[in-house]
Amino acid sequence: MTRLKRTSAAATIAATGVLVAVPNARAFTGPLDTSGTVLAVLGIVIGVVLFGGAALLVGTDISTGHVVRVAGWNALGVVVLGIVLGLASTTGDVTLPAYVAAGVLGVSAVAHVLIGINDVRRIRATELAREREKLAVLNRLARHNLRNDAQVLAGVADLYGADVDLAVREQASERVEAVSQSLGSMSTRLKEMQAIVDDGASPTARSLPDLVDGVVADCRADYPEATIEAEVPDVSVLATTHLSTSLRHLVENAIVHTDEQTVRVTAERDDQAVTLVVEDDGPGIPEVERQILTGERDRTQVEHASGLGLWVVKTAVEELGGELGFGDSDETGGEVRLRLPVA
């Protein structure tokens, strides 16, 4: 589906090239003066450039959404100038040969394609800046967590070097095991984040009930003692595989951080988006961490937050054009809200 959308968008630019080149090529079947010949040749060149540019767009690493954007600019250039030429011709004061009109439309199309490409470059620069910011946040978080784990290990080493009894040594072993698990979890989260940033796949339509049911089924199998309630509307959202991973993180996090191990997954729908809500009865997410994730607090203070999992969720949701938010955890327990675009 994505490939078809990409090809169709590029085809509109290629079609513009053909519509520009054909009238100019036909102009050579009749008499042309020098200026007419120059204009006809220029029109053919413009048509070929548009056709070739469309072929290049299909093969480049530009995302499908950006190809569609460039095609939109092309259509805008053709339609607007076409309307102007059409209105001018109805007055009877302006009469242009078909090949000249086609050439003028071609110039407008090329100009608007270039505007579209610059627009895409601007958007991509913004996206890259956002990705660098996220990676910088992860770098600070990872260094902070590694520093904490290193301090724990240093303390354990002191215990092993001292003359201590067996109970203390067993306690030290447990702390080493906990640090080992923390490091393994951090490594997994960093790999997930890198995969999201590197993945250029475009989102596709996914049934929200199917997505939620799959995650809930997996979590019920892994945590049979937990109670997971799920009720979402029958709607499709834009999704990648990373969305399922993110939802699983939220459900698992809710299970392991609540005594009751009861998790509720619901959704609220409006015209443009669906807000997926994961609730539990636990202590909730610390206020500082919530404020940093939502941008209410300076991200240079990210060392006050320790969790990598929510940053993975935030990145995955924002890659879809969505948004991460939180409910009032002081009264209702933990509540994470994912606003997702409707497909």
ZAMARGU-4260 file (C-alpha; in steps of 0.2 Angstrom, whole numbers, plus 5000, padded with zeros to 4 digits):
<rodrens>
0) 5000/5000/5000 | 5014/5012/5004 | 5023/5008/4988 | 5007/5011/4978 | 5005/5028/4987
5) 5022/5033/4983 | 5022/5027/4965 | 5005/5036/4963 | 5011/5052/4970 | 5027/5052/4959
10) 5016/5047/4944 | 5006/5064/4945 | 5023/5073/4943 | 5028/5061/4928 | 5011/5064/4920
15) 5014/5083/4922 | 5030/5081/4912 | 5021/5071/4899 | 5007/5084/4897 | 5021/5098/4895
20) 5032/5088/4883 | 5019/5082/4871 | 5011/5098/4865 | 5029/5105/4863 | 5034/5090/4853
25) 5019/5092/4842 | 5023/5110/4839 | 5037/5104/4827 | 5025/5097/4815 | 5020/5114/4810
30) 5030/5130/4805 | 5040/5138/4820 | 5050/5154/4820 | 5066/5155/4830 | 5058/5160/4846
35) 5045/5147/4844 | 5058/5133/4842 | 5067/5139/4857 | 5051/5139/4867 | 5046/5121/4861
40) 5063/5114/4865 | 5063/5122/4882 | 5046/5114/4885 | 5052/5097/4880 | 5067/5099/4892
45) 5055/5104/4906 | 5044/5089/4903 | 5059/5077/4903 | 5065/5085/4919 | 5048/5083/4927
50) 5047/5065/4921 | 5065/5061/4927 | 5063/5069/4943 | 5047/5059/4947 | 5057/5043/4943
55) 5071/5049/4955 | 5058/5052/4969 | 5052/5034/4968 | 5070/5028/4971 | 5076/5040/4984
60) 5076/5037/5003 | 5063/5052/5005 | 5049/5045/5015 | 5032/5042/5006 | 5024/5056/5015
65) 5037/5068/5009 | 5035/5062/4991 | 5016/5065/4992 | 5020/5082/4999 | 5031/5086/4984
70) 5018/5080/4972 | 5005/5091/4981 | 5016/5106/4977 | 5017/5101/4959 | 4998/5100/4958
75) 4997/5117/4966 | 5008/5125/4953 | 4999/5117/4939 | 4981/5120/4945 | 4984/5138/4950
80) 4993/5144/4934 | 4981/5133/4924 | 4966/5143/4932 | 4975/5159/4928 | 4978/5155/4910
85) 4960/5148/4908 | 4953/5164/4914 | 4964/5175/4903 | 4959/5165/4888 | 4941/5168/4891
90) 4943/5187/4889 | 4949/5185/4871 | 4963/5197/4874 | 4976/5183/4877 | 4978/5169/4865
95) 4993/5157/4868 | 4998/5142/4857 | 4995/5126/4866 | 5014/5122/4867 | 5017/5139/4874
100) 5004/5137/4887 | 5011/5120/4891 | 5028/5127/4893 | 5022/5140/4905 | 5013/5127/4915
105) 5029/5117/4915 | 5039/5131/4922 | 5027/5133/4936 | 5027/5115/4940 | 5046/5114/4941
110) 5046/5129/4952 | 5033/5122/4964 | 5042/5105/4964 | 5058/5114/4969 | 5048/5123/4983
115) 5041/5106/4988 | 5059/5099/4989 | 5065/5113/5000 | 5049/5112/5011 | 5053/5093/5013
120) 5071/5097/5017 | 5066/5110/5030 | 5054/5097/5038 | 5068/5084/5038 | 5080/5096/5046
125) 5067/5099/5060 | 5065/5080/5062 | 5084/5077/5063 | 5085/5091/5076 | 5071/5082/5086
130) 5080/5065/5084 | 5096/5072/5090 | 5088/5080/5105 | 5080/5063/5109 | 5097/5054/5108
135) 5105/5068/5118 | 5092/5065/5132 | 5095/5046/5131 | 5113/5049/5132 | 5111/5059/5148
140) 5099/5046/5155 | 5110/5031/5151 | 5125/5040/5159 | 5115/5044/5174 | 5109/5026/5176
145) 5126/5019/5173 | 5134/5030/5186 | 5121/5025/5199 | 5124/5006/5194 | 5143/5009/5195
150) 5141/5016/5213 | 5131/5001/5218 | 5144/4989/5211 | 5158/4999/5220 | 5149/4997/5236
155) 5146/4979/5234 | 5165/4977/5230 | 5169/4985/5246 | 5158/4972/5255 | 5166/4958/5247
160) 5183/4964/5252 | 5178/4966/5270 | 5177/4953/5283 | 5158/4951/5283 | 5146/4936/5287
165) 5137/4926/5274 | 5120/4935/5275 | 5129/4951/5270 | 5137/4943/5256 | 5120/4935/5250
170) 5113/4953/5251 | 5127/4959/5240 | 5124/4946/5227 | 5106/4951/5226 | 5112/4969/5223
175) 5124/4963/5209 | 5110/4953/5201 | 5098/4968/5202 | 5111/4979/5194 | 5114/4966/5180
180) 5095/4966/5176 | 5095/4985/5176 | 5109/4985/5164 | 5101/4972/5153 | 5085/4982/5153
185) 5094/4998/5149 | 5103/4990/5134 | 5086/4983/5127 | 5078/5000/5129 | 5092/5009/5120
190) 5092/4996/5106 | 5073/4999/5104 | 5075/5018/5104 | 5089/5016/5090 | 5077/5005/5080
195) 5063/5018/5081 | 5075/5032/5075 | 5083/5022/5061 | 5067/5014/5055 | 5061/5024/5039
200) 5045/5013/5037 | 5029/5023/5035 | 5015/5020/5047 | 5000/5009/5041 | 4982/5007/5046
205) 4980/4995/5060 | 4964/4989/5069 | 4965/4996/5087 | 4956/4981/5094 | 4968/4969/5086
210) 4983/4979/5092 | 4977/4980/5110 | 4970/4962/5110 | 4987/4955/5104 | 4997/4965/5118
215) 4985/4960/5131 | 4985/4942/5126 | 5004/4942/5127 | 5005/4950/5144 | 4991/4939/5151
220) 5002/4924/5146 | 5018/4931/5154 | 5009/4938/5170 | 4995/4926/5173 | 4992/4933/5191
225) 4988/4950/5184 | 4971/4957/5179 | 4971/4966/5163 | 4954/4974/5157 | 4953/4981/5139
230) 4939/4989/5130 | 4943/5000/5115 | 4932/5006/5100 | 4932/4998/5083 | 4944/5010/5074
235) 4960/5010/5064 | 4975/5020/5069 | 4991/5024/5060 | 5004/5012/5068 | 5021/5003/5066
240) 5027/4988/5075 | 5035/5000/5088 | 5017/5005/5094 | 5014/4987/5100 | 5031/4987/5109
245) 5027/5003/5117 | 5010/4998/5123 | 5017/4982/5130 | 5030/4992/5140 | 5016/5002/5147
250) 5005/4987/5152 | 5020/4978/5159 | 5026/4993/5169 | 5009/4995/5176 | 5008/4977/5182
255) 5025/4976/5190 | 5023/4993/5199 | 5006/4990/5207 | 5002/4978/5222 | 4985/4974/5215
260) 4992/4971/5197 | 4976/4977/5189 | 4978/4987/5173 | 4964/4995/5162 | 4966/4999/5144
265) 4953/5010/5136 | 4952/5023/5122 | 4943/5039/5118 | 4939/5044/5101 | 4937/5061/5092
270) 4936/5066/5074 | 4955/5067/5071 | 4963/5055/5084 | 4961/5041/5097 | 4967/5043/5114
275) 4973/5026/5121 | 4973/5026/5140 | 4983/5014/5151 | 4978/5015/5169 | 4983/5006/5185
280) 4981/5009/5204 | 4999/5011/5208 | 5009/5026/5214 | 5010/5034/5197 | 5024/5042/5187
285) 5034/5054/5197 | 5029/5072/5194 | 5047/5077/5188 | 5048/5063/5175 | 5031/5068/5168
290) 5035/5086/5167 | 5052/5082/5158 | 5043/5070/5146 | 5029/5083/5141 | 5041/5097/5140
295) 5035/5107/5155 | 5052/5106/5163 | 5069/5109/5155 | 5076/5093/5148 | 5093/5097/5154
300) 5086/5091/5171 | 5083/5074/5164 | 5095/5066/5176 | 5081/5068/5189 | 5072/5055/5179
305) 5078/5037/5178 | 5066/5028/5166 | 5071/5024/5148 | 5055/5015/5144 | 5044/5030/5143
310) 5056/5039/5132 | 5055/5024/5120 | 5036/5026/5121 | 5036/5044/5118 | 5048/5043/5103
315) 5037/5029/5095 | 5021/5039/5097 | 5028/5055/5090 | 5035/5046/5075 | 5017/5042/5071
320) 5012/5061/5073 | 5004/5057/5090 | 5007/5063/5108 | 5012/5056/5125 | 5002/5063/5140
325) 4997/5059/5157 | 4982/5059/5168 | 4980/5065/5186 | 4990/5051/5194 | 4988/5058/5212
330) 4970/5053/5212 | 4968/5039/5200 | 4985/5030/5201 | 4996/5029/5185 | 4988/5035/5169
335) 4997/5036/5153 | 4988/5043/5137 | 4994/5040/5119 | 4985/5051/5107 | 4986/5042/5090
340) 4980/5048/5073 | 4965/5040/5065 | 4970/5030/5049
</rodrens>
